[in-house]
């Protein structure tokens, strides 16, 4: 079961992030992690939130372009030093499109990444003993 | 001050009216008998060529629009057999279909005569070396100006559009004295000259600029910077090309070559004739064209006319500086662009919504075109790479349609300003006053 990431298109305009966080506040959406990808004109905010479906609908109601994307979230048993074991496990078949940190809590370190064929990658990670987060 | 064809350019009003009447009768008879489109239109209106006795009867004739040209694509409005046509020009049309015009040998001669009159008005003659920096090709600017310069007997340097530095270097090396190009390109050339530090090395006397609207302020700037006289030329491919009208050294409006083009000014809504010095839409009729004569062509250009004799001695009526368009056509870097073309390009892609906005601006001297497109969830990707690919795809589709490089900017849904629910499609930040 893949994790649902909320992706939001943001123009580089003053106040847009503020508007977005306001919508989250009004709808009691908690942010677990996020990453902002930017070009010169716009950005894409990628978030892991408490209730992605609800967050998406709330954002669309106020004319944000938002969508849900399947991503893989995996715990790093040996902290960030064990990143290589994850990449070894997945990159022989596919490229990772992007990746960011989900948790830095000691012993609970985890990352999120986007890759093609999420189901197959998750299966292969599980077979190698990794713990997935849904 | 030289006048190329004093007999025609300084004709008395009575003589001009007689000449225009004779030529109109001949043109009407020609199109009635040789162009199905006009015959049908005139029959529908219950008019025969015999009803047109003189130029005063022109109001009885049907109008011609750009749509009529498109509907008769490609050769439907030609009044002579194809064997008589020696050249074709074309400009982009509203739905991607070009507007085609055909010229006989005599039409080309007429065009050369018109351009020679313009060049003479600008004080240029057979001793001059003139660079033509309009695009050569289907666009009438390049070739039209080129053959006019040759007809004048001056030396033509066919630069077309391309490297500005090369143009400037040749201008210095050849001691060029005349330049024909769009006003915005001339501004750009002046800026590059300034950067190169060669402003004091040029021998330029006069520039003739047209194909897009410009202002007195731009003229003053050009004249001051380059120490030249800058002249305004008007033309449109449907009627001929550059050389329908031109201003003389007194810069009090553009003299229209009335023996070839009959001007009327109408109220675009009521279609009634307007008096001299009242602004309305310019209507032009070809009086002496063989290949594709047009009756009462609606130019959509807004201007006014005066029949007062000019200080230069010419009696040819004068058109005031153009005040805009009666439709939504934009002229960007000399290219005619309709918002509907951009919409057609967007709709041809599956990914886009028709929510767009066209922003025209002038950066330094060059017009820029940007199209904002709202990002719809249908094609929203969470990868920058995919969005950039989409921008390129949209930009390419628009460029294919209008022939101009276009910057595409993706924006958030509903962020394009709307008035009464309808998005404002065009924002033109250029100043023409």
Boltz contact constraints between the chains, C-beta under 6 A:
constraints:
  - contact:
      token1: [A, 7]
      token2: [B, 382]
      max_distance: 6.0
  - contact:
      token1: [A, 9]
      token2: [B, 375]
      max_distance: 6.0
  - contact:
      token1: [A, 9]
      token2: [B, 380]
      max_distance: 6.0
  - contact:
      token1: [A, 11]
      token2: [B, 411]
      max_distance: 6.0
  - contact:
      token1: [A, 11]
      token2: [B, 412]
      max_distance: 6.0
  - contact:
      token1: [A, 37]
      token2: [B, 384]
      max_distance: 6.0
  - contact:
      token1: [A, 39]
      token2: [B, 384]
      max_distance: 6.0
  - contact:
      token1: [A, 41]
      token2: [B, 409]
      max_distance: 6.0
  - contact:
      token1: [A, 42]
      token2: [B, 410]
      max_distance: 6.0
  - contact:
      token1: [A, 44]
      token2: [B, 382]
      max_distance: 6.0
  - contact:
      token1: [A, 63]
      token2: [B, 413]
      max_distance: 6.0
  - contact:
      token1: [A, 63]
      token2: [B, 414]
      max_distance: 6.0
  - contact:
      token1: [A, 65]
      token2: [B, 375]
      max_distance: 6.0
  - contact:
      token1: [A, 65]
      token2: [B, 377]
      max_distance: 6.0
  - contact:
      token1: [A, 65]
      token2: [B, 380]
      max_distance: 6.0
  - contact:
      token1: [A, 65]
      token2: [B, 413]
      max_distance: 6.0
  - contact:
      token1: [A, 67]
      token2: [B, 377]
      max_distance: 6.0
  - contact:
      token1: [A, 67]
      token2: [B, 380]
      max_distance: 6.0
  - contact:
      token1: [A, 69]
      token2: [B, 382]
      max_distance: 6.0
  - contact:
      token1: [A, 97]
      token2: [B, 383]
      max_distance: 6.0
